[in-house]
């Protein structure tokens, strides 16, 4: 997926907000919490997303993927796709959507109600 395709996909998630942070990174949030970062890395096509514990273990050793440099060093389960081959476009979309769902599920009950999730 290109950077433009990734940013369009992230922006299309319900209630997603977008800010540019950390240089030229497109940061996507739900309820003020990050679910995806596009472009923070060696290339414009770098994407970073939250994973489950199991997905983190599996993806950490996959070609083109690595534990996200800053986040994983703090014990957080975030993966960064930084080079080819990485994930297929469909699999990458699935992981970004799962990241969005995990972050949304962790929001306060009040905020979840305001956003229409509860």
LINZI-V411750 format. One record per pair of residues at least 4 apart in sequence whose C-alpha atoms are under 7 Angstrom apart, sorted by sequence separation. I is the first residue (numbers start at 1). J is the second residue. D is the distance in whole Angstrom. If there is no record, write none. Layout:
[[I J D] [I J D]]
This chain:
[[1 5 6] [2 6 6] [3 7 6] [4 8 6] [5 9 6] [6 10 6] [7 11 6] [8 12 6] [9 13 7] [20 24 6] [21 25 5] [29 33 5] [30 34 7] [39 43 6] [51 55 6] [52 56 6] [53 57 6] [54 58 6] [55 59 6] [56 60 6] [61 65 7] [68 72 5] [69 73 6] [70 74 7] [71 75 7] [72 76 5] [87 91 6] [88 92 6] [89 93 6] [90 94 6] [91 95 6] [92 96 6] [93 97 6] [94 98 6] [95 99 6] [96 100 6] [97 101 6] [98 102 6] [99 103 6] [100 104 6] [101 105 6] [102 106 6] [103 107 7] [107 111 6] [108 112 6] [109 113 6] [110 114 6] [111 115 6] [112 116 6] [113 117 6] [1 6 6] [11 16 6] [20 25 5] [21 26 7] [29 34 4] [30 35 7] [39 44 4] [41 46 6] [51 56 6] [60 65 6] [61 66 7] [67 72 6] [71 76 5] [72 77 6] [81 86 6] [87 92 6] [107 112 6] [112 117 5] [113 118 5] [11 17 7] [20 26 5] [21 27 7] [28 34 6] [29 35 5] [39 45 6] [40 46 6] [59 65 7] [60 66 5] [72 78 6] [112 118 6] [19 26 6] [20 27 6] [27 34 7] [28 35 6] [38 45 7] [39 46 5] [60 67 6] [71 78 6] [18 26 7] [19 27 5] [28 36 5] [38 46 6] [39 47 6] [18 27 6] [19 28 7] [27 36 6] [28 37 6] [38 47 4] [18 28 5] [27 37 5] [37 47 6] [38 48 6] [68 78 5] [17 28 6] [18 29 6] [26 37 6] [27 38 6] [37 48 5] [67 78 6] [68 79 5] [16 28 6] [17 29 5] [25 37 6] [26 38 5] [36 48 6] [37 49 7] [67 79 5] [68 80 5] [16 29 6] [17 30 6] [25 38 6] [26 39 6] [36 49 5] [66 79 6] [67 80 6] [16 30 5] [25 39 5] [35 49 6] [65 79 7] [66 80 5] [15 30 6] [24 39 7] [25 40 5] [35 50 6] [65 80 6] [66 81 7] [65 81 4] [64 81 6] [65 82 6] [10 28 7] [64 82 6] [60 79 7] [64 83 5] [48 68 7] [64 84 5] [56 77 6] [64 85 5] [65 86 6] [63 85 6] [64 86 4] [56 79 7] [63 86 6] [53 77 6] [52 77 7] [51 77 6] [50 77 6] [51 78 6] [50 78 4] [51 79 7] [49 78 5] [50 79 6] [48 78 7] [49 79 6] [7 38 7] [48 79 6] [49 80 7] [48 80 4] [47 80 6] [48 81 6] [46 80 7] [47 81 5] [3 38 7] [46 81 6] [47 82 7] [46 82 5] [42 82 7] [3 44 6] [41 82 7] [3 45 5] [2 45 6] [49 96 6] [51 99 6] [50 99 5] [49 99 6] [36 96 7] [35 99 6] [35 100 5] [35 103 6] [33 103 7] [30 104 6] [31 107 7] [1 89 6]]
